[in-house]
């Protein structure tokens, strides 16, 4: 049986150097390398913002293989209708070691298939061994290290996909005489659907209670079947994929296989306040002024501006712009709405102003961005 995964709290450094050191990609990479790093299909996170990364499909799978001694790291990225790979050279891997913590607008499951993975979770550093699993809700900040020799799979599940899995799971569970009320995995999945719990920071550590090899013999075929169905994409593939996810959920919730610890990571008041600011900004499509934020949150506007600056490096105005430009990107990549309709939906009265802001932020026109997304299948 695997030894429990180890953890330690980092030694104090000024402003947590690992997370906030200034990274200037232009100092390290050629123009071609920069273009690859900033490509919309690239799964790497190199932004210094306290970013909330979203996915445009019901689920996304990252299969990461790292062999540090060979200076090699491969990332295969799968969505329900597409897949592609990214190979990182030593220079890129070294650069990503200094990336900040990030979080996702979806639930994330990290499962170690081979070796061990160093994962920064909030203010601690953990080592997860083969067969161990970490399930993080949307508010947990984290970042794995591309170090050592490992293979791990990362499952990102959007709310609508989780709702489908839960509906099917409970339909089957209704025929069982054993209730699932105390099941921590199912509770985390349910809580992800609950708006009143949107600021909670919860993650689960799942430890094998039998030899890890025996669990991997059960889980690996399911992972392989999902990936093969995505690659082959035959009629009925999506039903097979959802079924395999349901089987994985069944395994993860089996107390005969895993012992699960539930950890509630308390956030400080400023981070909690920033979460509320983010929620208000997203609800208003980034169209919330300093005065309106101050009125809703009952804090001085300058204080709120400093909090946003601390976590994003932006002013309230700049942060609002990033929110509606992110929404514009999602609408361009995930809908067939015309660009004019998107501009109207986001509240722009000046079409030229929107185009200037979009091109300044992303280096291409909205139409070129849409074409690039469709060409990559994302």
HELIX and SHEET records of a PDB file:
HELIX    1   1 UNK A   17  UNK A   20  1                                   4    
HELIX    2   2 UNK A   25  UNK A   27  5                                   3    
HELIX    3   3 UNK A   31  UNK A   37  1                                   7    
HELIX    4   4 UNK A   68  UNK A   70  5                                   3    
HELIX    5   5 UNK A   90  UNK A   96  1                                   7    
HELIX    6   6 UNK A  159  UNK A  173  1                                  15    
HELIX    7   7 UNK A  184  UNK A  191  1                                   8    
HELIX    8   8 UNK A  195  UNK A  197  5                                   3    
HELIX    9   9 UNK A  212  UNK A  232  1                                  21    
HELIX   10  10 UNK A  237  UNK A  252  1                                  16    
HELIX   11  11 UNK A  269  UNK A  283  1                                  15    
HELIX   12  12 UNK A  290  UNK A  297  1                                   8    
HELIX   13  13 UNK A  301  UNK A  312  1                                  12    
HELIX   14  14 UNK A  316  UNK A  334  1                                  19    
HELIX   15  15 UNK A  339  UNK A  345  1                                   7    
HELIX   16  16 UNK A  351  UNK A  362  1                                  12    
HELIX   17  17 UNK A  366  UNK A  376  1                                  11    
SHEET    1   A 6 UNK A   7  UNK A   8  0                                        
SHEET    2   A 6 UNK A 124  UNK A 129 -1                                        
SHEET    3   A 6 UNK A 107  UNK A 121 -1                                        
SHEET    4   A 6 UNK A 133  UNK A 136 -1                                        
SHEET    5   A 6 UNK A 202  UNK A 208 -1                                        
SHEET    6   A 6 UNK A 258  UNK A 264 -1                                        
SHEET    1   B 4 UNK A   7  UNK A   8  0                                        
SHEET    2   B 4 UNK A 124  UNK A 129 -1                                        
SHEET    3   B 4 UNK A 107  UNK A 121 -1                                        
SHEET    4   B 4 UNK A 142  UNK A 144 -1                                        
SHEET    1   C 7 UNK A   7  UNK A   8  0                                        
SHEET    2   C 7 UNK A 124  UNK A 129 -1                                        
SHEET    3   C 7 UNK A 107  UNK A 121 -1                                        
SHEET    4   C 7 UNK A 149  UNK A 157 -1                                        
SHEET    5   C 7 UNK A  59  UNK A  67 -1                                        
SHEET    6   C 7 UNK A  72  UNK A  79 -1                                        
SHEET    7   C 7 UNK A  83  UNK A  88 -1                                        
SHEET    1   D 2 UNK A  52  UNK A  53  0                                        
SHEET    2   D 2 UNK A 103  UNK A 104  1                                        
END                                                                             
